[in-house]
Amino acid sequence: MNKERYKEEYEEGSDLLWPSDKEDKITRQFYKDLSRLTKKETSNNTKRLNFFLLLLSIIKFKKF
């Protein structure tokens, strides 16, 4: 089922232009990839923060 782009008109005067199946698939893949990248980046930042906090706790422990 390969739908082409189509336009839907409503009585209120608004028109909607729907993407084709190919455009929709590409858009969904883009947002899926973007979501994965942000999750990885957030995970890496959390690991770095935890490592930094661990170092600070070790430094504080050695001072006392």
JOHUMO-V597460 format. One record per residue. RES is the residue in one letter. SS is DSSP state (2 for helix, 1 for strand, 0 for the rest). NEAR is the number of other C-alpha atoms within 10 Angstrom. D_FIRST is the distance of its C-alpha to the first C-alpha in whole Angstrom. Layout:
res->[RES,RES]
ss->[SS,SS]
near->[NEAR,NEAR]
d_first->[D_FIRST,D_FIRST]
This chain:
res->[M,N,K,E,R,Y,K,E,E,Y,E,E,G,S,D,L,L,W,P,S,D,K,E,D,K,I,T,R,Q,F,Y,K,D,L,S,R,L,T,K,K,E,T,S,N,N,T,K,R,L,N,F,F,L,L,L,L,S,I,I,K,F,K,K,F]
ss->[0,0,0,0,0,1,1,1,1,0,0,0,0,0,1,1,1,1,0,0,2,2,2,2,2,2,2,2,2,2,2,2,2,2,2,2,2,2,2,2,2,2,2,2,2,2,2,2,2,2,2,2,2,2,2,2,2,2,2,2,2,2,2,0]
near->[4,7,10,12,13,11,10,9,11,8,6,6,6,8,11,10,10,14,15,13,14,13,13,13,11,11,13,12,12,12,11,11,12,12,12,12,12,11,12,12,12,12,12,12,12,12,12,12,12,12,12,12,12,12,12,11,11,11,11,10,9,7,6,5]
d_first->[0,4,6,10,13,14,18,19,22,25,28,30,29,27,24,21,18,15,14,10,8,10,13,13,13,16,17,17,18,21,22,22,24,27,27,28,31,32,33,34,36,38,38,40,42,43,44,47,48,49,51,52,54,55,57,58,59,61,63,64,65,67,69,70]
